[in-house]
Amino acid sequence: MAAAQPKKMLIMHILGILRKYTDEDHRLSQKEIGEILKNEYDMVVDRKSIKRNLMDLIDLGFEIEYSESVRLVPNKVTGQLEENCFLSDFYLVRDFTDSELRLLIDSLLFSKHIPYSQCKELIGKLEGLSNRYFRARVGHIRTMPDLSLHSQQLFYTIEVLDEAIGKGRQVSFTYNSYGTDKKLHPRRDSAGNVREYIVNPYQIAAANGRYYLICNYDKYDNVAHYRLDRITNIKLLPTPAKPMEQVKGLEHGFDLPRHMAEHVYLFAGESGPVTFRAKKYLLNDILDWFGGGVTFFDETEEEVSVRVRVNYAAMRRWALQYALHAKLLSPESLVKQVREDIRAAMENYGE
């Protein structure tokens, strides 16, 4: 009720009204703000108080835009017309535009690594950063129910890895694979014991709708990749992580864009120059997978040759995926592996 609303809450209510009802396309006058205060908060407030609190919010650092107009108003004492400045069309400038929020929401909807319940909760929080008009526009957007399987401790895993990378420390965890029961099962050693992975973490990256840890498995000297949604029982260790320069492939530092372009499937192993011949209608896919580091040559009306530096294991998978549209040319050892893969695939479908 009106008597129960303390005046010191007025400034917070006005800020809440601006957040809920305004943006660049939806502005409020002082009169309209007063009407909302009366209807929703049972507060009767004069325009001077509303203006004073709006100015206080601006002084406090809130980015509030408004328009000014000059009107001739009769002086209450003399009756003569005097110029008076009126402020109106108030709106709160958002930290995120509606298009930016929509982009963030879409990225959540398209992700494969965030469980349905957490995705829904995050989308709700993003919607709360805008106003009622934005919520109305995205009310029809829904993500699919959680039909895929995910580790429910994904966010905790990310937190531990962020801390480990920031402090330069090792982590240990259990790495899992799915069984026919649709549940995660820990990988085991030759003796049947649950295998403990101790790694030196360097970077978390998103690829193909999944989160991956780019690291070094402490027993070896090469780069390794692990799916975060398959990691359980993660622990931050007190031992310092191995310096990058001691890891094969990271001797000169870590270049994430180049690393992601070379490791299109996040496979471990050696990278090197590869050439292949492709149909020109495949250009969009080629640039999507390998980025701008590719070189095109020997172009004809229908085909083009491509040179790229890429992880060999990843290229072997890619060549099979696009075998109807592209032909691997070099290196010869990789061409031989793909040729044998295609023969084995034909045998699978042979009579």
N, C-alpha and C positions, 0 to 999 in steps of 0.2 A: 504494500500500500504506500501512498505518498508519504505518510508520516514515518514509515519504516525505511525510506530510502535516504541515507545520509548524503548531504551535499558534497562531501569529499569524494563520493563515488561518481559524481557527475562527469568528471573528465574521462573516467574509464568507460562510462556508458557511451559518451560521444565518440570515443575512439572505436568502441565496438560497433557502433552504428556505421561509421565510415568503413570499417573492414567488411561489414556484412552487406552493405547496400551500394557502395560506390566503386567506380573505376572511371577511366577517362571518358567512357561513353555513358556513365550513369552518375550524375552529380546531384547534390542536395543543396537547397538553400537553408538559411538559418531557420526559417519558418518550418520547412519540412523536417529538419532535425528536431525541432521542438515538438512537432506532432508525433514523431516516432517515440520521443522520450515520454510523452503523455500516454500513448497507446500501449507501449511495451514495458515501460518502467514505472508507470504511474507517477511521473514527475512533471510538475508544471514549472517551466523555467522560462524566464524572459530572454529576449534576443541578446541583450547586453551580456548576460551570463554565458550564453552559448558562444558568442563571439570571443569573449575573454578566454574561455577554456580552449577554443580552437587555436587562438594565438599562443596559449601556453603549450599546447601540444607541438606547435611548430617550433617554439623556443626549446623544447625538450629534444628536438632532433627528428621528429616525425615529418616525413615529406608529404605535406598536404598542399595541394594546388587549389587555387580559387581565382575568381575574376573580380575586378573592381569596376564600379560604375559611379559616376558623379550625378547626383540629382539635386534639384532645387527644392528646398524644404522651408516652409515658413517658420521663422523664429517664434517660439512660444511666447516670448515677452514682447518683442517689437512688432511681430507680424510680418517683417520683411523676409523676402526669399534669400536663403543662404545656401551655398554649396555644401553638400554632405556626401561623404564617400560611403558607398554601400558595398559590402562583400557578399558574394554568393557563389554558386556553382562549386561547392567544396567536394573534393574527392581525394582519397588516399592513394598515393603512388605506390604500386606494388613492387616487392623485391623481384617477383617473377611475372612476366607477361603471361596472358592466357595461352599463347602459342607455346611458350617455354614449358608451362605446366603440362600442357597436352603432350609435348614431346617426352617429358619425364614419365608421364602416365603410360604412354605407348611403350616406352622402353621396359617398363615393369610388365605390361601385358604380354610383350613378346619374349620375355626372359623365360628360360627353362630351368633356372637354378633357384628360384625363390618359391617356396611352398605357397599354395593357394591362400591359406588363411593370412599369412604374413603379407602377401601381395595385396590382398584386399585391404588390410589395415594401413599399409603404406599409401595406397591410392587415396584412402580417406583422409590421411594427413596432408597429402598434396592438395586435395580439393579444398581443405581448410585454409590454405594459403591464399585463396582467392575469395570471391564473394558468391552470393546466392545465384547470380546470373550464370557464372561459370559452372556451378554445380548442376544447374538445370540443363546446360548444354551437354554435359558429360554424363548425365544420369543414365543414358542408354548404354554406356560403355561397361562391359562386363568381361572378366577373364574367365577362362574355362575352369571347371572344378578340377581339383587336384587329381587328375587321372594318372599323371606320371608320378614316379617315386622320387622322393627327395630326403636328404638328411635334415631332420628338424633342428639340428644344432649348427646349421650353416652360418648364421650370424655370429654365433659364439666363436666358431672356427676363424672367421674373418677378423674378429677382435683380437684373438690371440696372435694371429699372424701379423696383423698390423703392429702390435706391440713388439713382437720378435724382430721384425724388419727394422723398426725404428730404433731398437736398442742393440741391433747387431748380435742377436742371440740365436741359438739353435732351438728347434722344436722336435718333439717326438710325437708320433701318432700311429694309429692303426689304419691301414688302408684296406678298403673293402671292395667286393664285387657282388653283383646281384646273382641270386640263385633262381631256380625255377619256382620257388615259393614266393618270389617277388620281394624278398628281404635281402638286406645287406649281410654278407658273411665275410669275416676277416680273412685276409690272405695269410697263409701259413707257410712255415719253412719245411724243409725235407723231413724233419722229425715230427711234423704235425702240430708244432707249437705256433701260437699266434705270433706273427712276425711284427717286430717293432721297427718302425722307420724313424731314423734320426737324420734330419735334413738341415741344410743351411738355406734359409729362405731369403729370396732377393726381391721378388715382385709378385703381385697378384694381377692377373689379366683376365679379361672377359673375351671369349672367342666361341663362335658358333653357339651362342646362347648359354654358355657355361662359364663358371669361374674356374680358373686354373692357377695353381701355385707354380711359379718358375723358381727353381731351386737347384741345389746340388745334394744328391744322396751321399751322405758322408763317407760311405765306403768306396766311392768312385770319384773320378775327377772330371766328369762330364755334366752337362746341363740335364736336368730332369723336369718333368711336368706331372702334376697330380691334380685330379679333379677334386675341388673342395667339397662337393656334395657327397663324396665317397670317403671323406676323412672323418674318423671318430677318435675319441679319447685323446684329443690333442693336449699337449702340455708344453709350457714354456720352460726351457732348460736354462740353467745358470751358465752353461758353457758358451763361449763366444763362437759366432758363426765363422766359417772358413772365408777368408778374403776372396773376392771375385777373381782377382788376378791368378789365383791358383786353380781356377776351373777352366777346363778346355772350352774355348769359344767365348769366354768372358775376360780374356787376358787384357783387353784394351777397354774394359768398361762395358756397361750394359746399354744397348740401344734398343729400347722397347719397340718402336715402329719397325725397325729392320728385323728384329727377332720375330715379331708377329707375322711379317710378310714372308719370311723364310719358313716358318713353322705353321703352315696353314691348318694343320690338324693337331698342332701341339705335340708332335711326336719328338722323341729324343733322337740323337744320332747326328751324323755328319751332314753338313750343308755344302753345296757347291753349285757350279754353273750347269744349267739344264737348257736344252733347246727342244722345241716341239713345233709341229705344223698343225694349224688349227683352221677350222672354218671361220670366216669373218663374222658370222652371226654369233659367234661365241665371245666376241670382244668384251661385252659387258661382264660376263662371268669371269673372264680372265682378269680384268681390272678389279673386280670385286674380290677375287681370291688373292691376287698377288700385289695389288696396289700399283702405284706409279713407277715402281722400280723396273718394270719390264721394258724390254727393247723389242720393237717390231722391225722386221726386215723381209726382203723377198716377197713383197706384197703383190698379189694378183687380184682379179676381180672377185674371186670367191674365197681365197685362202691367204694366210699370212703366217710367216715363221716368227717364233717368239723365243727370246732368250731371257732367262731369269735365274737368279741365285735363290735356291730353295733347299729345304731339308729333303734328302733323298727318300726317306721313308714316307714322308708326306706326299712327295711327287708320285711315288709308286701308287698310292691310294688314289690320288687325283687322276692319274692317267687311266686307271681302271674305271673310275666314275664317268669320265668323259671319253671313253674309248671309241664311241660312235662318231665323235666330232673332232678328235685331236689324235695325232700320232706322235709319239715320243721319238726323238731323233738321236739325242745323246744325253749323258754318256752311254757308251755301249753296254757297260755292265748293268745299268738300270734298264735299258731297253730289253736286255736278255731276261731280267727278272719279270718285267711286265709281260713279255711274250709267254713265259712259262705260266704266269698267273692266268692269262687268257686261255691257254691250253687246258689248265686245270679246271677253269670255269666251264669250258666246253664239255669236258668229261662229266661234270656234274649234271649237265643237261643232255648228255648223250643217251641214245637208246640202248 
